[in-house]
Amino acid sequence: MSEYQYYEFLAVDRPLSADDQQALRAISSRARITATGFTNHYQWGDLKADPTQLLQRFFDLHVYVAIWGSKRLLIRLPGAALSQTDLDAF
């Protein structure tokens, strides 16, 4: 049985350098990599990296959707964007 997983990462704050893009290419030879993003889908396998680490190193936004119903949205914010009081609600 096939599966489907979709990964998209966006760099909003700064473009990816050529070195950044090369590092991302080492993770996936089939991904669409630009100065502002990384997009790939998998039907037989999975992303060969931790999405949280990719977000921390390169990107500002991440979206993941899988055929079995999993969905994820990650947003990187500056530390000063939210107070501990804001976070306590979660």
Residue frames relative to the residue before (quaternion, step in Angstrom):
aa qw qx qy qz dx dy dz
M 1.0000 0.0000 0.0000 0.0000 0.00 0.00 0.00
S 0.3693 -0.7341 0.5229 0.2266 3.57 -0.87 0.90
E 0.2379 -0.7320 0.6185 0.1583 3.49 -1.32 0.35
Y 0.1685 -0.7631 0.6086 0.1379 3.55 -1.27 0.16
Q 0.0511 0.7674 -0.6360 0.0636 3.54 -0.89 1.04
Y 0.1386 -0.7903 0.5954 0.0415 3.55 -0.92 0.97
Y 0.0625 -0.7838 0.6178 -0.0074 3.56 -0.87 1.06
E 0.0846 0.7701 -0.6309 0.0422 3.56 -0.97 0.86
F 0.0692 -0.7683 0.6363 0.0044 3.53 -1.02 0.94
L 0.0922 -0.7983 0.5939 0.0395 3.60 -1.02 0.81
A 0.2367 -0.7276 0.6295 0.1349 3.51 -1.11 0.84
V 0.1164 -0.8195 0.5608 0.0216 3.57 -0.44 1.23
D 0.7060 0.5094 -0.2556 0.4204 3.55 0.91 -0.99
R 0.7933 -0.0426 0.0607 0.6043 3.60 1.07 -0.73
P 0.4933 -0.6433 0.4791 0.3366 3.61 -1.08 0.56
L 0.5321 -0.6047 0.4879 0.3364 3.54 -1.26 0.45
S 0.4147 -0.6933 0.5305 0.2567 3.57 -0.95 0.85
A 0.6735 -0.4589 0.3754 0.4416 3.58 -1.29 0.14
D 0.6413 0.5152 -0.3220 0.4686 3.61 1.02 -0.76
D 0.6224 0.5301 -0.3314 0.4709 3.59 1.03 -0.78
Q 0.6744 0.4972 -0.2932 0.4604 3.56 0.89 -0.96
Q 0.6344 0.5199 -0.3261 0.4700 3.58 1.05 -0.74
A 0.6365 0.5178 -0.3247 0.4703 3.61 1.00 -0.79
L 0.6602 0.4925 -0.3012 0.4805 3.58 1.03 -0.77
R 0.6164 0.5473 -0.3448 0.4491 3.59 1.04 -0.72
A 0.6105 0.5534 -0.3448 0.4496 3.60 1.11 -0.62
I 0.6350 0.5192 -0.3244 0.4712 3.59 1.19 -0.48
S 0.8111 -0.0140 0.0499 0.5826 3.59 0.99 -0.82
S 0.3199 -0.7591 0.5402 0.1723 3.54 -0.78 1.04
R 0.7158 0.4583 -0.2506 0.4634 3.62 1.20 -0.40
A 0.4949 0.6852 -0.4223 0.3274 3.59 1.22 -0.27
R 0.3847 -0.6422 0.5976 0.2871 3.54 -1.29 0.46
I 0.0073 -0.8094 0.5838 -0.0642 3.54 -0.46 1.27
T 0.0022 -0.7817 0.6222 -0.0426 3.55 -0.86 1.06
A 0.7049 -0.4391 0.3338 0.4460 3.56 -1.27 -0.09
T 0.7710 0.3163 -0.1833 0.5214 3.59 1.23 -0.31
G 0.8513 0.1436 -0.0629 0.5007 3.60 1.12 -0.04
F 0.2005 -0.7124 0.6606 0.1258 3.45 -1.49 0.22
T 0.0636 0.7960 -0.5958 0.0860 3.57 -0.66 1.10
N 0.1716 0.7699 -0.6028 0.1201 3.54 -0.96 0.88
H 0.1278 -0.7508 0.6380 0.1142 3.51 -1.26 0.46
Y 0.2132 -0.7723 0.5916 0.0900 3.51 -1.17 0.68
Q 0.1536 -0.7717 0.6104 0.0913 3.53 -1.07 0.81
W 0.7695 0.1309 -0.0776 0.6203 3.59 1.23 -0.40
G 0.7715 0.2715 -0.2048 0.5377 3.59 0.19 1.16
D 0.3709 -0.7135 0.5586 0.2030 3.50 -1.32 -0.34
L 0.6417 -0.4941 0.4143 0.4152 3.56 -1.31 0.27
K 0.3371 -0.7678 0.5188 0.1667 3.58 -0.85 0.98
A 0.6719 0.4012 -0.3099 0.5399 3.59 0.98 0.86
D 0.5103 -0.6145 0.5043 0.3281 3.54 -1.30 0.34
P 0.4360 -0.7270 0.4600 0.2641 3.63 -0.51 1.11
T 0.6262 0.5395 -0.3456 0.4443 3.62 1.01 -0.72
Q 0.6676 0.4859 -0.3044 0.4749 3.59 0.96 -0.80
L 0.6198 0.5242 -0.3450 0.4712 3.60 1.04 -0.70
L 0.6407 0.5187 -0.3222 0.4655 3.57 0.99 -0.83
Q 0.6768 0.4969 -0.3020 0.4515 3.59 0.87 -0.90
R 0.7366 0.4420 -0.2419 0.4511 3.59 0.95 -0.79
F 0.8498 0.2211 -0.0484 0.4760 3.58 0.83 -1.02
F 0.8388 0.3079 -0.0654 0.4442 3.55 0.84 -1.01
D 0.4115 -0.6940 0.5395 0.2408 3.52 -1.40 0.17
L 0.7933 0.1519 -0.0633 0.5861 3.59 1.15 -0.63
H 0.0164 -0.7808 0.6245 0.0083 3.55 -1.19 0.65
V 0.0568 -0.7659 0.6403 0.0137 3.55 -1.04 0.91
Y 0.0171 -0.7769 0.6291 -0.0184 3.55 -1.02 0.91
V 0.0317 0.7708 -0.6349 0.0416 3.56 -1.01 0.89
A 0.0733 -0.7938 0.6031 0.0267 3.57 -0.98 0.87
I 0.6491 -0.5592 0.3663 0.3630 3.54 -1.18 0.66
W 0.6947 0.4861 -0.2766 0.4523 3.60 1.08 -0.66
G 0.6963 -0.5253 0.2520 0.4193 3.58 1.27 0.34
S 0.5002 0.6428 -0.4438 0.3738 3.60 1.19 -0.09
K 0.0135 0.7707 -0.6361 0.0356 3.54 -1.06 0.88
R 0.0160 0.7953 -0.6050 0.0354 3.57 -1.05 0.78
L 0.0356 -0.7477 0.6630 0.0115 3.54 -1.11 0.84
L 0.0289 -0.7845 0.6192 -0.0169 3.56 -0.73 1.11
I 0.0740 -0.7831 0.6174 0.0042 3.55 -0.97 0.93
R 0.2395 -0.7584 0.5894 0.1417 3.58 -0.78 1.01
L 0.0477 -0.7962 0.6027 -0.0224 3.55 -0.80 1.10
P 0.5669 -0.5548 0.4609 0.3980 3.58 -1.18 0.40
G 0.6332 -0.5710 0.3724 0.3665 3.58 -1.10 0.67
A 0.6898 0.4861 -0.2791 0.4583 3.57 1.06 -0.70
A 0.4973 0.6917 -0.4184 0.3150 3.61 1.22 -0.17
L 0.7902 0.1656 -0.0785 0.5848 3.59 1.11 -0.67
S 0.3500 -0.7154 0.5626 0.2218 3.55 -1.07 0.75
Q 0.6584 -0.4804 0.3805 0.4369 3.58 -1.26 0.19
T 0.5976 0.5566 -0.3551 0.4549 3.60 1.10 -0.64
D 0.6278 0.5246 -0.3312 0.4701 3.60 0.99 -0.81
L 0.7147 0.4708 -0.2497 0.4530 3.58 0.89 -0.96
D 0.5718 0.6196 -0.3792 0.3811 3.59 1.09 -0.61
A 0.5909 0.5858 -0.3617 0.4205 3.59 1.13 -0.54
F 0.7205 0.4130 -0.2335 0.5057 3.55 1.21 -0.47
